[in-house]
Amino acid sequence: MNELKNRQDVERASRVEALLQNPLINEAFEELEKGFVDAWKGSAIADSQNREHIYQLLQALEALKGHFEKVLQDGKLAKERLKL
C-alpha cells in the first residue's frame, strides 16, 4: 500500500473515532436499537411484514456500526504501516 492511502486511512479512522466519542451519536445508536427491539417485541403475531421491516432496520444499523469499526481497524493497520 502506498503512503498516501495509509495516511488517508489514519485520517478517516480519526474522524470516526471523534464521531463515536460524541454522546449524541452513541445515544442515537442505543435509542434506535431499543426502539427497533421494542417495536419487534410489541408486534402482532400475524404482522410478519412489519417484523421483517424491523429486522432490516436492525441489520442496517449493525451495518453502519460495522462500517465504522472497519474504518477504525483500517486506520490502526495503516498507522502501524506508517509507524506513527
VMD Tcl script that draws the C-alpha trace (Angstrom):
set ca {
  {0.00 0.00 0.00}
  {1.16 3.46 -0.66}
  {1.82 6.09 1.93}
  {-0.99 8.38 0.76}
  {-3.62 5.64 1.18}
  {-2.28 4.81 4.64}
  {-2.44 8.46 5.68}
  {-5.99 8.71 4.37}
  {-6.98 5.61 6.36}
  {-5.46 7.09 9.52}
  {-7.38 10.35 8.96}
  {-10.65 8.52 8.31}
  {-10.18 6.48 11.49}
  {-9.54 9.66 13.43}
  {-12.81 11.14 12.14}
  {-14.77 8.01 13.02}
  {-13.23 7.92 16.47}
  {-14.32 11.52 17.04}
  {-17.81 10.65 15.86}
  {-18.06 7.67 18.19}
  {-16.92 9.77 21.14}
  {-19.87 12.09 20.59}
  {-22.51 11.21 23.19}
  {-25.33 12.11 20.79}
  {-24.15 9.53 18.25}
  {-23.98 6.81 20.89}
  {-27.36 7.86 22.25}
  {-28.83 7.66 18.75}
  {-27.46 4.15 18.22}
  {-28.80 3.00 21.59}
  {-32.23 4.63 21.16}
  {-32.67 3.32 17.63}
  {-31.73 -0.21 18.63}
  {-34.00 -0.10 21.67}
  {-36.86 1.32 19.62}
  {-36.48 -1.36 16.95}
  {-36.35 -4.18 19.51}
  {-39.34 -2.78 21.41}
  {-41.30 -2.50 18.15}
  {-40.40 -6.09 17.29}
  {-41.45 -7.35 20.73}
  {-44.71 -5.41 20.52}
  {-45.63 -6.57 17.04}
  {-48.66 -8.74 16.47}
  {-48.09 -12.41 15.73}
  {-49.68 -12.03 12.30}
  {-47.61 -8.94 11.41}
  {-44.67 -10.70 9.82}
  {-44.22 -7.94 7.23}
  {-43.64 -5.36 9.97}
  {-41.23 -7.66 11.82}
  {-39.28 -8.19 8.60}
  {-39.02 -4.42 8.16}
  {-37.81 -4.01 11.75}
  {-35.25 -6.77 11.18}
  {-33.97 -4.93 8.10}
  {-33.68 -1.71 10.12}
  {-31.66 -3.51 12.80}
  {-29.43 -5.03 10.12}
  {-28.84 -1.60 8.58}
  {-27.93 -0.16 11.98}
  {-25.47 -3.01 12.57}
  {-24.01 -2.50 9.09}
  {-23.38 1.16 9.91}
  {-21.67 0.24 13.17}
  {-19.68 -2.42 11.33}
  {-18.53 0.09 8.74}
  {-17.30 2.42 11.46}
  {-15.45 -0.48 13.10}
  {-13.82 -1.41 9.79}
  {-12.66 2.17 9.26}
  {-11.15 2.15 12.77}
  {-9.36 -1.15 12.14}
  {-8.08 0.02 8.75}
  {-6.73 3.14 10.44}
  {-4.93 1.12 13.09}
  {-3.30 -1.08 10.46}
  {-2.33 1.96 8.38}
  {-0.85 3.63 11.44}
  {1.30 0.54 12.07}
  {2.42 0.53 8.44}
  {3.41 4.17 8.72}
  {4.99 3.51 12.14}
  {3.29 6.58 13.62}
}
mol new
graphics top color blue
foreach p $ca { graphics top sphere $p radius 0.5 }
foreach p [lrange $ca 0 end-1] q [lrange $ca 1 end] { graphics top cylinder $p $q radius 0.2 }
display resetview
